[in-house]
Amino acid sequence: MQFHENRPIYMQIVDYVCDEILSGDWTAENRIPSVREMAAQIEVNPNTAMRAYHYLQERGVLEQKRGVGYFASEDAQERVLDLKRREFLEEDLPRFVQKMERLGYRFQDLESLVSA
């Protein structure tokens, strides 16, 4: 995993876990990597991986079964979509609109620019 300086590492781990859930690779039936396994796999401190897992647990995306490990929740895909949509609307879209305005583009120009 390659990390980007403009986003905290734990949030990049959150993105990775969310991508695995959305792709269907990680489901509620299958155990996902433990905190230590994840940390070793992507070469980060286990506390960083734990912070990402805790973030996702608080939002109902991951569940921990005592003595067994971590699993995606039954409705993890819906929860991830909700998180990602909210993130897009609150973070990505405002930056995009601001950049469009700085470059002199109008919303009317978008369709022709995208379809070109």
N, C-alpha and C positions, 0 to 999 in steps of 0.2 A: 504494500500500500504506500503510495506516495502522498506525503502531507503537503498542504498549502499553508503558507504563512498567514494568509488573510482570514483564517477560520481556526478556532481552537481545536486542538487534536481530538479532544473528547467528542466534539460535535461532528468531526469527520468520521469518527467511529460510529456515532449515531446514524449518520448518513449511510454508512456501509451496511449496518444492521438493517436499516429500513429498506435499502435496495434489495437485500437478500430476502426479506419478507415479501416485498412487492413482487419479486420475480417468482415467488412460490418455492424457492429453494429451502427456506426455513419455515416450517409449519408448526402448528400447535402439537402435533403428534411426535415430532422429533426434537430431541435435546439439541440445543445450540451450543457452541463452544463456551466453556466456562470462562470466567474472568481471566484466570491464569493462562488458559489455552489461547484466548484471544490476544492477550498481551504478548505472549511469546510469538504467536503467528505474525503479528504486525510490528513487533519489536518496540513496544512502548512499556512504560511503567504500569504494573497491575492496578495502581490507584487511578490511573487515567482511564483504563478500560472499565474499572468499577464505577467511575463517575458517569460514563456513558450508559452503562447498564442501569444504574440508579435513575438516571434521567428518563430512560424508557420505561422503567417500572412505574415511576410516578405518573406517567401518562397512560398506563394500562396497556402498553405494547408488549412488554415482557412480563413473565411470571416466573417466580422462583419456587420450585418444589423442593422442600427440605430433604436433603440427603440424595436428591436425584440430579438437580441442576436447573438451568434456565430453559424456558420454552417460550415461543411466541404465544400470545394470548389467542383465544378463539376468534376474536374480532380484530386481530392485529393489523390485517390489511386495511380495514376501514379506518382504524385509528391512525395508521401511518399516512394514508391519503389525506385525512383531515389535518394532520400536522404539516404535511408538505404543502397542501393548498394554503393553509394559513401563513406559512413561511413565505410562500410565493407572493401572496397579497401584501404582507406586511414588510417584507425585505426586498425581494427581487424586483417586483413591479415598480415600486417607487424609484429605485435606482435606474431601472430601464427608462422610465418616463423622463427622469431628470437628464439622463444622457441623451435621449432623443431630442429634448428641447435644446440642450447645448449644441447639438449638431445641426439644428435647424429643421428637423423632420417634424411633420405633422401626423396626427393619427390617420388622416385620410391617405397618407403615403404608404402606410403599413402594408395594406393588401397587395399593392403592386410590387413593393420591395420583397415581400415574402414569396410571392408566386414567381418572381423572376428567376 
